[in-house]
């Protein structure tokens, strides 16, 4: 007696070749990329000072020196061969700068002095700037209060009218409210019945009224 094995249909073969449903491998989605790490901020280089020129604060930190090479502090480049002065916290206090520095529209060149919080204290004007009705011109030295108000104006050229007075030179001061505090006359000026000669120092209170006595040390 002969036996014949039944032939498998193509459909049955295909069915048997499929893996059980519980064994199907699932693809795991790739994790989303995390935020890019911020680039490290380079540490500020210490000033390189000329031998024997260093001065120190009481805590031993650098106070001042003569620069042996340019030194960069934030947006300012302090120039080689000039004096550098630092605040006790290490912030820039004074130096000669390359180029210009801008503070709220006021452009300063060459010499720069800063308060400890980084606000401008003193510098040379690079472009004319008005403080109320007083104009500081290119080349003038200015000193500011911490508030940004004009404290002192050192005129780079001849007499200039400040608050109605023909002032000259470096001894021209203002109250913080903008009133003239001191003025060195650059021309003869008649005050009441008196004719005041050039070089006379005038003092004023914070309402703009003349006051006596008046001298360089008058507060």
C-alpha positions in Angstrom: 0.0 0.0 0.0 1.4 3.4 -0.9 0.9 6.6 1.1 0.8 10.1 -0.5 1.6 13.2 1.6 -0.8 16.0 1.0 0.8 19.0 -0.7 0.9 22.2 1.3 -0.8 25.1 -0.3 1.1 28.3 -0.8 -1.3 30.1 1.6 -0.5 27.6 4.4 3.2 28.0 3.9 3.0 31.7 4.1 0.8 31.4 7.2 3.3 29.1 9.0 6.3 31.3 8.1 4.8 34.4 10.0 6.3 34.8 13.6 3.8 34.7 16.4 2.3 38.0 17.1 3.8 38.2 20.6 7.3 37.8 19.2 7.3 40.8 16.8 10.2 43.2 17.6 9.1 46.7 18.0 11.5 49.6 17.1 12.3 51.9 20.0 12.2 55.6 18.9 15.5 57.4 19.3 15.5 59.9 22.2 15.0 63.5 21.3 18.3 65.5 21.3 18.8 67.6 24.4 19.6 71.3 24.3 23.1 72.1 23.1 25.5 72.9 25.9 26.6 76.6 26.1 30.1 77.3 25.1 32.3 78.0 28.2 33.1 81.7 28.8 36.9 82.1 28.6 38.4 83.4 31.8 39.6 87.0 31.8 43.4 87.0 31.5 45.3 88.7 34.3 47.1 92.0 33.5 50.8 91.6 32.5 52.6 94.3 34.4 56.1 95.8 34.0 58.6 94.6 36.7 58.5 96.7 39.9 55.4 98.6 38.9 52.7 96.8 40.9 50.8 98.3 43.8 48.4 96.2 46.0 45.2 96.7 47.9 45.3 95.8 51.6 44.0 92.3 50.9 47.0 91.7 48.5 45.0 92.0 45.2 46.4 94.1 42.4 45.6 97.8 42.7 47.7 99.4 40.0 50.6 98.8 37.6 52.2 99.9 34.4 51.0 97.6 31.6 53.6 95.5 29.8 51.1 94.6 27.1 47.5 95.6 26.1 44.9 94.2 28.5 41.2 93.5 27.7 38.6 94.1 30.3 35.1 93.6 28.9 34.6 96.0 26.0 37.7 98.0 26.9 41.2 97.5 25.7 43.7 99.1 28.1 46.9 100.3 26.4 50.4 99.0 26.9 52.9 101.4 28.6 50.2 103.2 30.5 49.0 102.9 34.1 46.2 100.5 35.0 44.1 101.0 38.2 41.7 98.4 39.5 39.0 98.5 42.2 39.3 96.2 45.2 36.8 93.8 43.5 39.1 93.5 40.5 36.9 95.7 38.2 38.5 98.3 36.0 38.9 101.7 37.6 41.2 103.7 35.3 43.3 103.2 32.1 44.1 104.6 28.7 41.9 102.9 26.1 42.2 102.0 22.5 39.4 103.3 20.3 36.3 104.7 22.0 33.8 103.6 24.6 30.1 104.5 24.6 27.8 105.1 27.6 24.2 105.8 26.8 25.1 107.8 23.7 28.1 109.5 25.3 31.3 108.6 23.4 34.6 108.7 25.4 38.1 108.4 24.0 41.7 108.0 25.3 41.3 108.2 29.1 38.6 106.3 31.0 37.7 106.1 34.7 34.8 104.0 36.0 32.9 103.6 39.2 33.0 100.2 40.9 29.6 99.2 39.3 31.0 100.0 35.8 29.3 103.4 35.3 31.4 106.2 33.7 33.1 108.5 36.2 35.6 110.5 34.1 36.8 110.7 30.5 37.6 112.7 27.4 34.7 113.5 25.2 35.0 112.1 21.6 31.8 113.6 20.2 29.8 116.6 21.4 27.2 115.8 24.1 24.7 118.0 25.9 23.8 117.8 29.6 20.6 119.8 29.8 21.7 123.2 28.4 25.4 122.6 28.9 27.4 121.3 26.0 30.6 119.2 26.4 32.6 119.3 23.2 35.2 117.0 21.7 38.4 117.1 23.7 36.7 118.3 26.9 37.3 116.3 30.1 34.1 115.5 32.0 33.4 114.0 35.4 30.0 112.5 36.2 28.1 111.8 39.4 27.1 108.2 39.9 23.7 109.2 38.6 25.2 110.2 35.3 24.6 114.0 35.9 27.5 116.3 35.0 29.8 117.1 37.9 32.8 118.8 36.3 33.6 120.2 32.9 37.2 120.9 31.9 37.2 123.0 28.8 39.7 122.1 26.1 39.5 125.5 24.3 39.0 129.2 25.3 36.2 130.7 27.3 32.7 129.2 26.8 29.4 130.4 28.2 28.1 128.2 30.9 24.7 129.2 32.5 25.3 132.8 31.3 28.9 133.1 32.6 32.1 133.2 30.4 33.9 130.3 32.0 37.3 128.8 31.1 39.8 126.1 32.2 39.3 123.1 34.5 37.6 124.5 37.6 34.0 124.4 36.4 31.6 122.4 38.6 27.9 121.6 38.7 25.4 120.6 41.3 23.7 117.3 40.7 20.5 119.1 39.8 22.3 120.8 36.8 22.9 124.2 38.3 26.4 125.8 38.0 28.4 125.3 41.2 31.8 126.9 40.3 33.1 128.8 37.3 36.5 130.3 36.5 35.9 133.5 34.5 37.7 133.6 31.2 36.7 137.2 30.4 35.8 140.3 32.4 32.4 140.0 33.8 30.2 142.6 35.5 28.4 141.3 38.6 26.2 144.0 40.1 28.4 147.0 40.6 31.6 145.1 40.4 33.8 144.4 37.4 35.3 140.9 37.9 38.6 140.2 36.1 39.4 137.0 34.1 40.6 134.2 36.5 38.0 135.1 39.2 36.4 132.0 40.7 32.7 132.2 41.2 30.6 129.9 43.5 26.9 129.3 43.4 24.3 127.5 45.6 22.1 124.7 44.2 19.5 127.3 43.1 22.0 129.1 40.9 22.6 132.1 43.2 26.1 133.4 43.8 27.6 132.8 47.2 30.5 134.0 49.2 33.2 133.2 50.3 34.4 131.4 47.2 37.6 129.4 46.7 38.9 126.2 45.3 38.1 124.4 48.6 34.6 125.8 48.9 32.2 122.8 49.2 
